[in-house]
Amino acid sequence: MSKVNVWLYDNLLTPDPNDFYGKVKPQGTLRNNDIADAMVKEGTEYQKETILNILDRSDRIKVSKLVEGYSINTGVCYSHIGINGAFHGATDRFDPNEHRITASFTSSTALREELKKTQVEIIGAATTEPVIGKVIDNLTKAEDSTITPGNVIVIKGNRIKIAGDDSGVGVYLVDQGTNTRCKCEQIVTNEPKQLMVMLPDLPAGNYILEIVTQYSSNNSTLKEPRTTPFEHVLIVE
Amino acid sequence: MSKVNVWLYDNLLTPDPNDFYGKVKPQGTLRNNDIADAMVKEGTEYQKETILNILDRSDRIKVSKLVEGYSINTGVCYSHIGINGAFHGATDRFDPNEHRITASFTSSTALREELKKTQVEIIGAATTEPVIGKVIDNLTKAEDSTITPGNVIVIKGNRIKIAGDDSGVGVYLVDQGTNTRCKCEQIVTNEPKQLMVMLPDLPAGNYILEIVTQYSSNNSTLKEPRTTPFEHVLIVE
């Protein structure tokens, strides 16, 4: 039986001080390499290289089949592609500026069954930790979705001011494909509830925003910086 | 370079007769078995059984890691779990009636890159085919999401009346885990734009709704029944 720990956070969007929302405490990120390691650890006749090669190749095949219009149903999720945007008349053409092909995903039955069985432990209100509530692309006004390299993002939250003399403090974007951490050198506004940050020239990809700070709300500085990741993936297109 | 065909459908939600939306023409559903076949067909040193075994095991490991709070990043999608529902006060407990652990998914960078490169061909307005627009659970009023066994669902659309003397005509739910097709024996309302159907006693799972009919809007009956799947997965919890 699996168990997750959940932190509670004051919901900043309601005036009720007793209104909290939960976040599952993150355990880290696993990639095909880690899945292959886990399979070897469980015990298997296959070499790790074999497992990893097959997982990587199957991912490539799944992507190539999805973009041909196939649905892919695995033990983790069901996925298919669709098209967004309105067409004006039955003879309208595809226009990349108006229409977009996107993939959508639904949890598999197996995953949903396991989620139902998962034990939840509320480990209390995370009142002293920084909380990132929302990330807004100041150019497009997109919230918690796309970001634009070379433009400003607005980060709203609590206790997110970047402070301290540790060389690691700052705002980072971590490429989820390569795990590369890119530091944002220019912080335009630096307040406990709001940061405005100039993004560097990031390649297209999926990113996790992290803030690293020694800021503490009781006017002291923490001895060690702490790292707070934002839970939503930010996308550079 | 991949290419998808897109049908256009009259948008029933707007009065504008020139307002259309697109649907990618479905190519079928692929499971791990089909992915393994595709890999063998490409050419590989591995046996199909090896590939299938590794894909099934990796799915099980991914599910078990997700429900422990890990994020999983593959070449297809990025996934993690979260918790829905409000907590009333910092000492509130987890209540399965109010709170729910769910998984969310984002397309990987590789998938998004391929979607961008995909050629789209508009193959015209699909005006003669049945169109399923919306499926409503009459008990919970949930739209295009959960359905309740032993209760009525409302299907809205165009040309969806069940007609014809072929033994195959009717409303079906296809279990996406097992591919089992379950026929709904009791059709309460049967009109061109609306069906009300009593659901049989379905096990928990993800289902695709299909209507099979010889109905035609010009008062004739089609010689052969045609099968129309609904694009959204319907969930029995």
Contacts between the chains, C-beta under 8 A, distances in Angstrom:
chain1	res1	chain2	res2	distance
A	2	B	64	6.8
A	2	B	67	4.4
A	2	B	68	5.1
A	3	B	68	7.6
A	4	B	67	7.1
A	4	B	68	6.7
A	4	B	69	4.7
A	4	B	81	7.1
A	4	B	101	6.9
A	5	B	69	7.2
A	6	B	83	5.6
A	6	B	94	7.1
A	8	B	87	5.3
A	8	B	90	5.6
A	8	B	92	7.3
A	11	B	86	7.0
A	18	B	88	5.8
A	18	B	89	4.6
A	18	B	90	7.9
A	19	B	86	6.0
A	19	B	87	7.8
A	19	B	88	7.1
A	20	B	86	7.0
A	20	B	87	4.0
A	20	B	88	7.4
A	20	B	89	6.8
A	20	B	90	6.2
A	20	B	92	6.8
A	21	B	83	7.9
A	21	B	86	6.3
A	21	B	87	6.7
A	22	B	83	4.1
A	22	B	85	7.6
A	22	B	87	6.0
A	22	B	99	6.9
A	23	B	82	6.9
A	23	B	83	7.0
A	24	B	69	5.1
A	24	B	80	7.7
A	24	B	81	5.4
A	24	B	82	5.9
A	24	B	83	5.8
A	24	B	101	7.3
A	25	B	69	6.0
A	26	B	69	6.2
A	26	B	70	7.8
A	26	B	71	6.8
A	26	B	80	7.4
A	27	B	68	5.9
A	27	B	69	4.2
A	27	B	70	4.6
A	28	B	70	5.9
A	28	B	71	7.3
A	29	B	70	6.9
A	29	B	71	4.4
A	29	B	72	7.6
A	29	B	73	5.7
A	30	B	62	7.9
A	30	B	65	5.6
A	30	B	70	5.1
A	30	B	71	7.0
A	30	B	72	5.3
A	30	B	73	7.3
A	31	B	72	7.9
A	31	B	73	5.3
A	31	B	74	7.1
A	32	B	58	8.0
A	32	B	74	6.0
A	32	B	75	7.3
A	35	B	58	5.2
A	35	B	61	5.5
A	35	B	62	6.3
A	35	B	65	7.7
A	35	B	72	7.6
A	36	B	58	7.9
A	38	B	61	5.0
A	38	B	65	7.2
A	39	B	54	7.3
A	39	B	57	5.7
A	39	B	58	6.6
A	39	B	61	6.1
A	42	B	57	7.9
A	42	B	61	7.6
A	44	B	57	7.6
A	46	B	50	6.8
A	46	B	54	6.5
A	50	B	46	6.8
A	50	B	50	7.4
A	50	B	54	7.5
A	51	B	54	5.4
A	51	B	58	7.5
A	54	B	39	7.3
A	54	B	46	6.5
A	54	B	50	7.5
A	54	B	51	5.4
A	54	B	54	4.9
A	54	B	55	7.1
A	55	B	54	7.1
A	55	B	55	7.8
A	55	B	58	5.7
A	55	B	74	7.4
A	56	B	75	6.5
A	57	B	39	5.8
A	57	B	42	7.9
A	57	B	44	7.5
A	58	B	32	8.0
A	58	B	35	5.2
A	58	B	36	8.0
A	58	B	39	6.6
A	58	B	51	7.5
A	58	B	55	5.7
A	59	B	74	5.3
A	59	B	75	3.0
A	59	B	76	5.1
A	59	B	108	7.9
A	59	B	110	7.4
A	60	B	75	6.3
A	60	B	110	7.6
A	61	B	35	5.5
A	61	B	38	5.1
A	61	B	39	6.1
A	61	B	42	7.6
A	62	B	30	7.9
A	62	B	35	6.3
A	62	B	75	7.8
A	62	B	76	5.0
A	63	B	75	6.5
A	63	B	76	6.0
A	63	B	108	7.6
A	63	B	110	5.7
A	63	B	111	4.9
A	63	B	114	5.3
A	64	B	2	6.8
A	64	B	114	7.1
A	65	B	27	8.0
A	65	B	30	5.6
A	65	B	35	7.7
A	65	B	38	7.2
A	66	B	76	7.6
A	66	B	111	6.7
A	66	B	114	7.8
A	67	B	2	4.4
A	67	B	4	7.1
A	67	B	111	7.7
A	67	B	114	4.7
A	67	B	115	5.9
A	67	B	117	7.9
A	67	B	118	4.8
A	68	B	2	5.1
A	68	B	3	7.7
A	68	B	4	6.7
A	68	B	27	5.8
A	69	B	4	4.7
A	69	B	5	7.2
A	69	B	24	5.1
A	69	B	25	6.0
A	69	B	26	6.1
A	69	B	27	4.1
A	70	B	26	7.8
A	70	B	27	4.6
A	70	B	28	5.9
A	70	B	29	7.0
A	70	B	30	5.1
A	71	B	26	6.8
A	71	B	28	7.3
A	71	B	29	4.4
A	71	B	30	7.0
A	72	B	29	7.6
A	72	B	30	5.3
A	72	B	31	7.9
A	72	B	35	7.6
A	72	B	76	7.7
A	73	B	29	5.7
A	73	B	30	7.3
A	73	B	31	5.3
A	73	B	176	5.4
A	73	B	177	7.8
A	74	B	31	7.1
A	74	B	32	6.0
A	74	B	55	7.4
A	74	B	59	5.3
A	75	B	32	7.4
A	75	B	56	6.5
A	75	B	59	3.0
A	75	B	60	6.2
A	75	B	62	7.7
A	75	B	63	6.5
A	76	B	59	5.1
A	76	B	62	5.0
A	76	B	63	6.0
A	76	B	66	7.6
A	76	B	72	7.7
A	76	B	79	7.3
A	77	B	77	7.0
A	77	B	79	7.1
A	77	B	103	7.6
A	77	B	105	5.9
A	78	B	176	5.9
A	78	B	206	6.0
A	78	B	233	5.8
A	79	B	76	7.3
A	79	B	77	7.1
A	79	B	105	7.7
A	80	B	24	7.7
A	80	B	26	7.5
A	80	B	231	7.4
A	81	B	4	7.1
A	81	B	24	5.5
A	81	B	115	6.9
A	82	B	23	6.9
A	82	B	24	5.9
A	82	B	231	6.9
A	83	B	6	5.6
A	83	B	21	7.9
A	83	B	22	4.1
A	83	B	23	7.0
A	83	B	24	5.9
A	83	B	120	7.1
A	85	B	22	7.6
A	86	B	11	7.0
A	86	B	19	6.0
A	86	B	20	7.0
A	86	B	21	6.4
A	87	B	8	5.3
A	87	B	19	7.8
A	87	B	20	4.0
A	87	B	21	6.7
A	87	B	22	6.0
A	87	B	122	7.5
A	88	B	18	5.8
A	88	B	19	7.1
A	88	B	20	7.4
A	89	B	18	4.6
A	89	B	20	6.9
A	90	B	8	5.6
A	90	B	18	7.9
A	90	B	20	6.1
A	90	B	124	6.6
A	90	B	125	3.5
A	90	B	127	7.6
A	91	B	124	7.9
A	92	B	8	7.2
A	92	B	20	6.8
A	92	B	122	7.0
A	93	B	122	6.1
A	94	B	6	7.1
A	94	B	120	4.0
A	94	B	121	7.5
A	94	B	122	5.8
A	99	B	22	6.9
A	99	B	120	7.2
A	101	B	4	6.9
A	101	B	24	7.3
A	101	B	115	4.8
A	101	B	118	5.5
A	101	B	120	6.6
A	102	B	107	7.3
A	102	B	115	6.7
A	103	B	77	7.6
A	103	B	107	4.7
A	103	B	111	5.9
A	103	B	115	6.6
A	105	B	77	5.9
A	105	B	79	7.7
A	105	B	105	3.5
A	106	B	206	6.4
A	106	B	233	4.7
A	106	B	235	7.6
A	107	B	102	7.3
A	107	B	103	4.8
A	108	B	59	7.8
A	108	B	63	7.6
A	108	B	177	7.3
A	108	B	206	6.9
A	109	B	176	7.4
A	109	B	177	4.8
A	109	B	204	6.7
A	109	B	205	4.7
A	109	B	206	5.4
A	110	B	59	7.5
A	110	B	60	7.6
A	110	B	63	5.7
A	110	B	177	7.5
A	111	B	63	4.9
A	111	B	66	6.7
A	111	B	67	7.7
A	111	B	103	5.9
A	112	B	204	7.7
A	112	B	206	8.0
A	112	B	235	7.5
A	112	B	237	7.4
A	113	B	204	7.1
A	114	B	63	5.4
A	114	B	64	7.1
A	114	B	66	7.8
A	114	B	67	4.7
A	115	B	67	5.9
A	115	B	81	6.9
A	115	B	101	4.8
A	115	B	102	6.7
A	115	B	103	6.6
A	116	B	237	8.0
A	117	B	67	7.9
A	118	B	67	4.7
A	118	B	101	5.5
A	120	B	83	7.1
A	120	B	94	4.0
A	120	B	99	7.2
A	120	B	101	6.5
A	121	B	94	7.5
A	122	B	87	7.4
A	122	B	92	7.0
A	122	B	93	6.2
A	122	B	94	5.8
A	124	B	90	6.6
A	124	B	91	7.9
A	125	B	90	3.5
A	127	B	90	7.5
A	176	B	73	5.3
A	176	B	78	5.9
A	176	B	109	7.5
A	177	B	73	7.7
A	177	B	108	7.3
A	177	B	109	4.8
A	177	B	110	7.5
A	204	B	109	6.6
A	204	B	112	7.8
A	204	B	113	7.1
A	205	B	109	4.6
A	206	B	78	6.0
A	206	B	106	6.4
A	206	B	108	6.9
A	206	B	109	5.4
A	231	B	80	7.4
A	231	B	82	6.9
A	233	B	78	5.8
A	233	B	106	4.7
A	235	B	106	7.6
A	235	B	112	7.5
A	237	B	112	7.4
A	237	B	116	8.0
